[in-house]
Amino acid sequence: MFTFVIGAVIATVQASGGFTGFVDWVERRQWVDSPRRARLMAWLLGVVIFIESNITVLVAGSVSRPLFDRFRISREKLAYLIDSTSAPICVLIPFNAWGAYILGILAGLQVADPILVFGGSILFNFYAILSVILAFAVAYAGWAWGGMRSAESRVAGGTLLRAGSVPAMDTDHLVPDSVEEAKPRARNMVVPIVTLIALMPIGLLITGEGDITRGAGATSVLWAVLGSLAIAWIMLLAQRTMDLDTLTRVGLRGAGGLVGLAIVLLLALALGNVTREMGTGVYVAGLVEGVFPPYLLLPLTFLVAGGIAFATGTSWGTFAIILPISVPTAMVLGLPLAPFVAASLSGGIFGDHSSPISDTTIISSMAAAVDHIDHVRTQLPYALSAGAVATALFALTGALIA
């Protein structure tokens, strides 16, 4: 449902001239007048919108994509930047949908003070921190290696997409031609997106019955995108830019344009559920538990969590599998809990960041309108680089606390 409604929101905003109006507004004020500033804007949006990872990539990608196209920066780099500042940022913040979920798991494991332990784990969450720092360095300096270098060279030469690639969202055919002449207005994009962001914590408060940490993240996201679509329709009806029939056609076309993505996402979730029911993650984790000395437990926790998340495509499912193993293990050995929580969370983010079946990775491809496999292929060298450094840091931490 989220995917279909997001398609309708993006199509409606695009048809109304919202994206074009916002780009023109930014350029008139000379806030973004170079490729570097366009990259930094995408990074900054990913950092400041930490309510929920899918909303983060949606907003940062939708706002930044026209600027990246204008300054001839590859959409692959945009997908990398928004993917690297979505889940990694969200997992570092206790009071959002991610924090509510993690705190719930820790409370169920009889951790005495879940908020204190989660807060203490933030400084040890090496992969998430390194991902955000590396993304900033790439945004500032424009670094590109591996497949990303080829993508940047291709776009600099005037070719937007790789020959034969299939964008996760085809922005050129998302809306009917008859509404492309709508007067560009920045507010037609800004107001629906602000509504999208603002409704998320409200939804968490309502579903959590006044306690944001107990809110239902998935329900709140759906409410937020439905509210955003409703506001966009009300604005356009008031402006008399489109009538109800046109809005309906645009919305349905936008939703229909994401049917393929919705199927991939549905199958990815199904695969994650099947592997959990089979006990794959618990079995893999059990292979290494109790076999290695204590100082190796932290890097192993990180790597095992990464492997589970990569195979299942879900960081949240990985948290549910690995935390009930790593936390009791630390308790029995008399080791501090925060580093083990951090290794579990870092590994989940690392595997999710690298997995082609991760929902966040899929939605990042959608928001950047780039071929999904191109996004995975160009992002992987950066993820592996941060993962290697994180492994070394967890090994050093393990040696210090053992």
Buried (B, 14 or more C-beta within 10 A) or exposed (E): EBBBBBBBBBBBBBBBBBBBBBBBBBEEEEEBEEBBBBBBBBBBBBBEBBBBBBBBBBBBBBBBBBBBBEBBBBBBBBBBBBBBBBBBBBBBEBBBBBBBBBBBBBBEBEBEEBBEBBEBBBEBBBBBBBBBEBBBEBBEEEBBEBBBBBBBEBBEEEEBBBEEBEBBBEBEEBBEEEBEEBEBBBBBBBBBBBBBBBBBBBBBBBBBEEEBBBBBBBBBBBBBBBBBBEBBBEBBEEBEBBEEEBBEBBBBBBBBBBEEBBEBBEEBBEBBEEBBEEEBBBEBBEEBBEEEEBBBBBBBBBBBBBBBBBBBBBBBBBBBBBBBBBBBBBBEEEBBBBBBBBBBBBBBBBBBBBBBBBBBBBBBBBBBBBBBBBBBBBBBBBBBBBBEBBBEBBBBBBEEBE
